[in-house]
Amino acid sequence: MSLHARLDSFLDTNGLEAVWFARPNNFTWLTGGDNVVDASAPVGVAAAGYDGDGVTVVTDNIEAPRLRDEELAAGVDVETFQWYEGGLGDAIADVSPTPAAADFDVPGFETLSPTDLRQPLTDEQIEQYRTLSADVAEAVETVAREVSPTDTERDVAAELRRALSVRNTGAPVVLVGGGERAPKYRHYTPKDAELGSYALLSVTAHRNGLYTSCTRTIAFDAPEWLADRTEAAMRVEATALAATQAVGTDGGAASEVFEAVQSAYDAVGWDGEWRNHHQGGAAGFAGREWFGTPSADEAVVLPQAYAWNPTVQGAKSEDTTLVTEDDVETLSTTGEWPTEVVEAVGYDFELARHAPLRR
């Protein structure tokens, strides 16, 4: 179903005349353009609305020329207000048919949460995802092949951000954990500690509104347990993906996938380890469209990207993967990193996962 068809159905079901999107990932989802000037702001400098006839963008007189020239498709109607005459919400309220909904505060409008609208992925979005994810994997792997045990986590994080930036990719999450800190913390935010015996490099990066997550492990003089714990995490990830395909094909809920994750941890000898870190979930126009939990009732839809990220004290396995009824395709890959084929727990399913690179 096309984006406009989804929106038509949403308007009809909810008795609305228009919907508006100003949060950056939602604006990009609808228009393909970028409405960000201040990356720290939750709402962009423009909003895109749909009323059943087409898309209209509202922005101030500062941004309108640039958005028309560089961010929006030809033919998109742009309504402009003077920057000193009120804010974006008031401008939308003035031009929009009502009743209406928005993903940010607009006087008199309903509040819209568009997560369900953004799923499943369209064919065009899948192709964008393949390109983005390959670029992210290339950036991470290029840096990983060059680091040394005496490099600090902060220095490596800076190199990761640079490598992603030159590939026109933003990086809201860059984690680097060395041999001292990675076994202690699940979110190894970079510090001045040297990498030491091994390192985990984890990123969540975005372009064109889509988000890709991946982790790579570099083993220098790694502890003996690293290989076994990484393999355990890889088997849990493979299980999560097998369950995602099965549950999604049957139209089930995220909690059903999570049951398989819990069972997999038990089977690989780490019963209850899932309690120590979130396990990931659906990806797309957010780092995670939803997170898997024991009670998660979100629908598992196909085709969709999924980024499950199981951890086993000091080890992690994480990639962004396209799951369809017929295939499980790793998106964040270059084909140049060592892999290991592992078996899912409880499913007749095997998958190559990225293994530690021994340096």
Phi, psi and omega per residue, in radians:
M1 nan 2.307 -3.137
S2 -1.194 2.860 3.130
L3 -1.060 -0.749 -3.119
H4 -1.162 -0.626 3.096
A5 -1.145 -0.697 3.071
R6 -1.057 -0.758 -3.114
L7 -1.194 -0.676 3.067
D8 -1.016 -0.782 3.132
S9 -1.112 -0.709 3.132
F10 -1.103 -0.761 3.126
L11 -1.087 -0.794 -3.129
D12 -1.109 -0.790 -3.082
T13 -1.128 -0.608 -3.044
N14 -1.786 0.070 3.102
G15 1.112 0.692 -3.090
L16 -1.948 2.738 3.081
E17 -1.751 -0.358 -3.104
A18 -2.797 2.713 3.001
V19 -2.295 2.542 -3.055
W20 -2.272 2.477 -3.087
F21 -2.291 2.093 3.093
A22 -2.136 -0.255 3.063
R23 -1.227 2.395 -2.916
P24 -0.924 -0.778 -3.102
N25 -1.159 -0.605 3.139
N26 -1.296 -0.683 3.075
F27 -1.025 -0.785 3.132
T28 -1.169 -0.691 3.114
W29 -0.959 -0.724 -3.084
L30 -1.469 -0.680 -2.993
T31 -1.852 -0.402 -2.993
G32 1.431 -0.091 -3.116
G33 -1.755 3.094 -3.066
D34 -2.049 2.212 3.126
N35 -1.947 0.410 -3.067
V36 -1.686 2.279 2.877
V37 -2.040 -0.905 3.078
D38 -1.726 1.901 -3.059
A39 -1.154 -0.326 -3.135
S40 -1.485 -0.197 -3.082
A41 -1.431 2.336 3.136
P42 -1.239 -0.392 -3.131
V43 -2.059 2.393 -3.108
G44 -1.407 -2.995 -3.052
V45 -1.579 0.028 3.140
A46 -2.583 2.735 3.058
A47 -2.184 2.503 3.098
A48 -1.939 2.263 -3.140
G49 -2.075 2.648 3.092
Y50 -2.265 2.265 -3.080
D51 -2.167 0.295 -3.120
G52 1.684 -0.379 3.129
D53 -1.814 -0.436 -3.114
G54 2.902 -3.034 -3.088
V55 -1.779 2.356 3.034
T56 -2.151 2.385 3.092
V57 -1.933 2.337 3.076
V58 -2.004 2.277 3.110
T59 -2.718 3.048 -3.138
D60 -1.533 3.043 -3.062
N61 -1.211 -0.308 3.077
I62 -1.212 -0.801 -2.975
E63 -1.589 -0.381 -3.002
A64 -0.960 -0.841 -3.110
P65 -1.049 -0.761 -3.122
R66 -1.155 -0.752 -3.141
L67 -1.096 -0.746 3.106
R68 -1.058 -0.747 -3.030
D69 -1.360 -0.602 -2.898
E70 -2.133 -0.327 -2.992
E71 -2.074 -0.381 -2.987
L72 -2.000 2.597 3.094
A73 -1.207 2.674 3.098
A74 -1.040 2.426 3.096
G75 1.640 -0.168 3.070
V76 -1.253 2.197 -3.135
D77 -1.287 2.282 3.126
V78 -2.043 2.081 3.059
E79 -1.717 2.293 -3.020
T80 -2.057 2.426 2.990
F81 -2.146 2.739 3.131
Q82 -1.311 2.359 -3.014
W83 -1.018 -0.443 -3.075
Y84 -1.657 0.099 -3.071
E85 -1.967 0.885 3.094
G86 1.744 -3.104 -3.045
G87 -1.831 -3.107 -3.081
L88 -1.108 -0.748 -3.128
G89 -1.051 -0.764 3.116
D90 -1.128 -0.681 -3.140
A91 -1.117 -0.695 3.120
I92 -1.157 -0.748 3.120
A93 -1.020 -0.541 -3.129
D94 -1.296 -0.557 -3.005
V95 -1.833 -0.305 -2.992
S96 -1.473 2.468 2.897
P97 -1.156 2.713 -3.137
T98 -2.267 2.767 0.010
P99 -1.217 2.679 -3.073
A100 -2.547 2.912 3.097
A101 -2.310 2.728 3.138
A102 -2.551 2.739 3.118
D103 -1.561 0.187 3.012
F104 -2.578 -3.140 -2.985
D105 -1.325 1.969 3.033
V106 -2.198 2.230 -3.080
P107 -0.967 2.174 3.086
G108 1.444 -0.006 -3.113
F109 -1.713 2.651 2.991
E110 -1.267 2.742 3.100
T111 -1.567 2.318 -3.069
L112 -1.993 2.272 2.970
S113 -1.947 1.879 -2.937
P114 -1.567 0.233 -3.064
T115 -0.956 -0.801 -3.116
D116 -1.165 -0.579 3.126
L117 -1.137 -0.536 -3.063
R118 -1.387 -0.086 -3.127
Q119 -2.101 2.531 -0.067
P120 -1.374 3.064 3.117
L121 -1.269 2.576 3.027
T122 -1.511 2.930 3.123
D123 -1.036 -0.738 3.137
E124 -1.114 -0.732 3.121
Q125 -1.136 -0.636 3.108
I126 -1.093 -0.734 3.114
E127 -1.137 -0.711 3.064
Q128 -1.077 -0.672 -3.130
Y129 -1.126 -0.722 3.136
R130 -1.052 -0.782 -3.119
T131 -1.174 -0.830 3.113
L132 -0.994 -0.881 -3.031
S133 -1.148 -0.646 3.071
A134 -1.123 -0.690 3.116
D135 -1.145 -0.715 3.137
V136 -1.138 -0.807 3.114
A137 -1.054 -0.723 3.118
E138 -1.076 -0.749 3.139
A139 -1.089 -0.846 -3.100
V140 -1.125 -0.774 -3.088
E141 -1.214 -0.605 3.094
T142 -1.085 -0.799 3.105
V143 -1.145 -0.763 -3.076
A144 -1.058 -0.584 -3.121
R145 -1.304 -0.249 -3.064
E146 -1.823 -0.235 -3.050
V147 -1.316 2.808 3.122
S148 -2.273 2.860 -3.107
P149 -1.046 -0.451 -3.107
T150 -1.540 -0.114 3.042
D151 -1.165 2.543 3.088
T152 -1.536 2.767 3.100
E153 -1.023 -0.714 3.141
R154 -1.104 -0.736 -3.141
D155 -1.105 -0.727 -3.141
V156 -1.167 -0.695 3.100
A157 -1.066 -0.703 3.108
A158 -1.100 -0.699 3.102
E159 -1.157 -0.651 3.091
L160 -1.102 -0.787 3.139
R161 -1.086 -0.710 3.118
R162 -1.123 -0.799 -3.106
A163 -1.100 -0.624 3.095
L164 -1.278 -0.695 -3.099
S165 -1.093 -0.730 -3.121
V166 -1.208 -0.230 3.038
R167 -1.731 0.339 3.088
N168 1.010 0.768 -3.057
T169 -2.294 2.215 3.071
G170 -1.397 2.786 -3.056
A171 -2.434 1.456 3.113
P172 -1.197 -0.429 3.137
V173 -2.241 2.083 3.013
V174 -2.344 1.953 -3.118
L175 -2.050 2.354 3.074
V176 -2.374 2.090 3.132
G177 -2.174 2.217 3.108
G178 -1.592 -3.050 -3.033
G179 -1.079 -0.434 3.136
E180 -1.443 -0.692 -2.983
R181 -1.744 -0.522 -3.106
A182 -1.048 -0.632 3.095
P183 -1.260 -0.284 -3.080
K184 -1.592 -0.594 -2.959
Y185 -2.256 2.429 3.110
R186 -1.380 -0.580 3.031
H187 -1.874 1.614 -3.044
Y188 -1.518 1.292 3.078
T189 -1.075 2.370 -2.952
P190 -1.107 2.383 3.052
K191 -2.209 -2.998 -3.117
D192 -1.462 0.109 3.141
A193 -1.203 2.496 3.044
E194 -1.250 2.711 -3.131
L195 -1.106 -0.772 3.096
G196 1.292 -2.255 -2.952
S197 -1.274 -0.537 3.098
Y198 -2.827 3.046 -3.131
A199 -2.641 2.571 2.968
L200 -1.938 2.237 3.077
L201 -2.018 2.049 -3.094
S202 -2.228 2.336 3.101
V203 -2.383 2.639 2.817
T204 -2.136 2.102 -3.021
A205 -2.249 2.754 -3.070
H206 -2.485 2.680 3.032
R207 -2.790 2.463 -3.114
N208 0.947 0.564 3.095
G209 1.474 -0.276 -3.103
L210 -1.594 2.570 -3.063
Y211 -2.096 2.358 3.072
T212 -2.168 2.398 3.073
S213 -2.114 2.473 3.012
C214 -2.757 2.744 3.118
T215 -2.286 2.453 3.007
R216 -2.254 2.512 -3.125
T217 -1.964 2.284 3.068
I218 -2.012 2.189 -3.118
A219 -1.911 2.044 3.064
F220 -1.653 -1.452 3.015
D221 -2.035 1.149 -2.905
A222 -1.272 2.641 3.046
P223 -1.082 2.675 -3.058
E224 -1.068 -0.511 -3.059
W225 -1.331 -0.244 -3.003
L226 -1.056 -0.781 -3.098
A227 -1.088 -0.785 -3.115
D228 -1.156 -0.739 -3.124
R229 -1.209 -0.633 3.087
T230 -1.135 -0.741 3.113
E231 -1.087 -0.677 3.098
A232 -1.074 -0.784 3.120
A233 -1.114 -0.672 3.125
M234 -1.115 -0.676 3.130
R235 -1.187 -0.646 3.076
V236 -1.124 -0.749 3.125
E237 -1.090 -0.765 3.117
A238 -1.075 -0.663 3.104
T239 -1.127 -0.761 3.124
A240 -1.035 -0.699 -3.121
L241 -1.255 -0.692 3.072
A242 -1.090 -0.744 3.124
A243 -1.172 -0.661 3.097
T244 -1.015 -0.791 3.140
Q245 -1.109 -0.787 -3.100
A246 -1.169 -0.811 -3.113
V247 -1.190 -0.714 3.122
G248 -1.119 -0.671 3.113
T249 -1.116 -0.607 -3.130
D250 -1.538 -0.048 -3.130
G251 1.302 0.578 -3.083
G252 -1.588 -2.967 -3.028
A253 -1.938 2.836 -3.083
A254 -1.046 -0.570 -3.134
S255 -1.070 -0.517 3.112
E256 -1.186 -0.664 3.048
V257 -1.123 -0.716 -3.089
F258 -1.138 -0.557 3.056
E259 -1.037 -0.711 3.113
A260 -1.158 -0.642 3.084
V261 -1.086 -0.811 3.137
Q262 -1.066 -0.759 3.130
S263 -1.125 -0.624 -3.138
A264 -1.154 -0.750 3.083
Y265 -1.003 -0.746 3.124
D266 -1.079 -0.779 -3.066
A267 -1.162 -0.548 -3.124
V268 -1.582 0.145 3.034
G269 1.594 0.290 -3.115
W270 -2.273 0.955 -3.118
D271 -0.996 2.249 3.105
G272 1.446 -0.033 -3.116
E273 -1.110 -0.418 3.119
W274 -1.057 -0.386 -3.124
R275 -1.184 -0.319 -3.002
N276 -1.561 -0.090 -3.125
H277 -2.898 2.561 3.051
H278 -1.133 2.675 -2.998
Q279 -1.781 0.036 -3.119
G280 1.563 -2.759 -3.093
G281 2.863 -2.534 -3.106
A282 -1.308 2.446 3.067
A283 -2.009 2.996 -3.134
G284 2.765 -2.017 3.139
F285 -1.586 0.540 2.979
A286 -2.797 2.771 3.092
G287 -0.932 -0.725 2.958
R288 -2.444 2.134 3.040
E289 -1.148 -0.622 2.981
W290 -2.726 2.741 3.098
F291 -1.836 2.423 3.051
G292 -1.254 2.360 3.057
T293 -2.509 2.943 3.117
P294 -1.062 -0.423 -3.098
S295 -1.991 0.173 -3.077
A296 -1.101 2.203 -3.101
D297 -1.874 0.157 3.118
E298 -1.113 2.531 3.111
A299 -1.271 2.405 3.028
V300 -1.562 1.901 -3.049
V301 -1.877 2.692 3.111
L302 -2.353 2.505 -0.077
P303 -1.364 2.454 -3.116
Q304 -2.732 2.678 3.034
A305 -1.469 2.508 3.094
Y306 -2.332 2.437 3.097
A307 -2.252 1.530 3.023
W308 -1.496 2.466 -3.016
N309 -2.425 1.082 -3.132
P310 -1.105 2.523 3.083
T311 -2.170 2.578 3.042
V312 -2.346 1.693 -3.124
Q313 0.249 1.532 3.098
G314 1.681 -0.043 3.131
A315 -2.325 2.703 -3.091
K316 -2.682 2.590 3.029
S317 -2.310 2.170 -3.045
E318 -2.740 2.214 2.963
D319 -2.575 2.912 3.025
T320 -1.770 2.243 -2.943
T321 -2.307 2.349 3.050
L322 -1.516 2.159 3.134
V323 -1.990 2.152 3.035
T324 -2.136 3.084 3.101
E325 -1.136 -0.419 -3.032
D326 -1.900 -0.174 -2.981
D327 -2.696 2.716 2.969
V328 -2.215 1.852 -2.974
E329 -2.009 2.025 3.063
T330 -1.215 2.125 -3.126
L331 -1.543 -0.723 -3.062
S332 -1.497 1.284 -3.102
T333 -2.587 2.655 3.034
T334 -1.992 -0.263 -3.041
G335 1.404 0.105 -3.070
E336 -2.038 0.135 -3.140
W337 -1.895 2.521 3.136
P338 -1.055 2.438 3.122
T339 -2.224 2.857 3.061
E340 -2.397 2.285 3.097
V341 -1.426 2.198 -3.126
V342 -2.174 2.762 3.139
E343 -1.705 2.391 3.003
A344 -1.251 2.749 3.097
V345 -1.627 2.118 3.067
G346 1.501 0.055 3.133
Y347 -2.358 2.573 3.028
D348 -1.438 1.395 -2.943
F349 -2.701 2.268 3.048
E350 -2.183 2.602 -3.096
L351 -2.640 2.423 3.047
A352 -1.372 2.213 3.101
R353 -2.054 2.702 -3.132
H354 -1.303 2.135 -3.082
A355 -1.691 2.954 3.067
P356 -1.058 2.433 3.026
L357 -1.577 2.103 -3.113
R358 -1.541 2.208 -3.065
R359 -2.032 nan nan
